[in-house]
Amino acid sequence: MRPPLVVLVAIAAFLLAALLLLIAHRGQVPLEGNATKPSGPPTAQPSPRVATVRIEADVANATASVNWSLRSLPAVLEVPAGSLLVVEPMPAGLYEPLNSTLLLRVTGNVTVTLRYRRSALLVSVKATYPLLVNGEPVRDGTVLRVRLNSSLSFGSACADLGNETALCSDSVRVVRGGVVEEFPLNTTLTFPEDAVVEAAGFRAYRVSFTLPYNLTFTVNGTAYAGNTSIWVGEGSVIVVDASPVSFNDTHDLWVIG
């Protein structure tokens, strides 16, 4: 006996649905493609390599510009390997750098030593008596910073204290390298090292001469004329000499006191 038509139709519908489901499953694209998932935790990316750069100097209190940033030395920097550093040494007190600007490509840990040389010195002036240095008056306690092997001129001067008295300098005492030397003013000295310069002198008094008719006279061999004032050192002896001057056909003028 043949199955009823309704049963045949149901079986056919079931088979058709199963066939369509099979086709759809075979045509589906996987979400992650054909790649195989790695086993275990993901691997971390390696960090860039870091290098240590130490910059130092052979003198104290030195500085340097590193990539246009001023740094006191010694300085320690941590930079990525392959970095380019621009290092410019700066003057340090009485010293100047021997190195010019450095371009440094960092490939690993490195120490950079900057070299310096002495370029200036100090001359301390004790001016308890007036003193001229290169033609200019200086105060007591002045410290001059000059280039190595510079020359300085020292000149005598007087300071009026009032009441017809003054202080005058006539020599300098120079201490350098443990050696003491004395020089008369006016003089020019060369300095290869630090030094102390001390002015020495005397107290002076004003002596005035009044002579009529512009008469000429000499004081300790120096000629003067007419009314004149001179400074004479304390304890000095002065010798005044005046020759007679013809006044008219019958008379001469004499200085008698």
VENUR-V112680 format. One line per field, one symbol per residue. ss: DSSP state (2 for helix, 1 for strand, 0 for the rest). A space follows every 10 residues. Layout:
ss=???
This chain:
ss=0000222222 2222222222 2222220000 0000000000 0000000001 1111111000 0011110011 1100111111 0001111110 0100111000 0111100001 1111011101 1111110000 1110011000 0011111001 1111110111 1100111111 1111110011 1111001111 1000111111 1111111110 0222011110 0111100111 1110000001 1100110000 0110000
